[in-house]
Amino acid sequence: MKLEIGKLYKLNYGTSLLKSAGSNYAGCAKQGSVVLLLDFKLRKNSAYFNKFKVLTEDGIIGWIVTNISAQMLSPQTLNE
């Protein structure tokens, strides 16, 4: 799946959000919520985590840090 900054995505599971890509709790994002993708860092064939910077429906900006691939996000359009 090709990710695009500035697009809306639906979360396939709930997760914590971090203020930075490595620490400091910022809030949480619920499963099924729609987020705006602001930035991302994908790691291929590495022990490091994938990182997704998002803006939630609640107005929280934070990083999702996960060892799961971009499949955690589903493309979302306003017409759905």
Residue pairs with C-beta under 8 A, 6 or more apart in sequence:
1 70
1 71
1 73
1 75
3 9
3 37
3 40
3 42
3 70
3 73
4 37
5 37
5 38
5 39
5 40
6 36
6 37
6 38
7 36
7 37
7 75
7 76
8 34
8 35
8 36
8 37
8 75
8 76
8 77
8 78
9 34
9 35
9 36
9 37
9 54
9 73
9 74
9 75
9 76
10 32
10 33
10 34
10 35
10 73
10 74
10 75
10 76
11 29
11 30
11 31
11 32
11 33
11 34
11 35
11 72
11 73
11 74
12 31
12 71
12 72
12 73
12 74
13 31
13 72
14 28
14 29
14 30
14 31
15 28
15 29
15 64
15 66
15 72
16 25
16 27
16 28
16 64
17 25
17 26
17 27
17 28
17 29
17 54
17 56
17 60
17 62
17 63
17 64
18 24
18 25
18 26
18 62
18 63
18 64
18 65
19 25
19 26
19 62
19 63
20 63
21 41
21 51
21 53
21 63
21 65
22 65
26 60
26 61
26 62
26 63
27 56
27 58
27 60
27 62
29 35
29 54
29 56
29 60
29 62
29 64
33 56
33 57
34 57
34 76
35 54
35 55
35 56
35 57
35 73
36 54
36 55
37 52
37 53
37 54
37 73
38 53
38 54
38 55
38 61
39 52
39 53
40 50
40 51
40 52
40 53
40 70
41 50
41 51
42 50
42 69
42 70
43 49
43 50
49 65
49 66
49 67
50 65
50 66
50 67
50 68
50 69
50 70
51 63
51 64
51 65
51 66
52 63
52 64
52 66
52 70
52 72
52 73
53 61
53 62
53 63
53 64
54 61
54 62
54 63
54 64
55 61
56 62
64 72
66 72
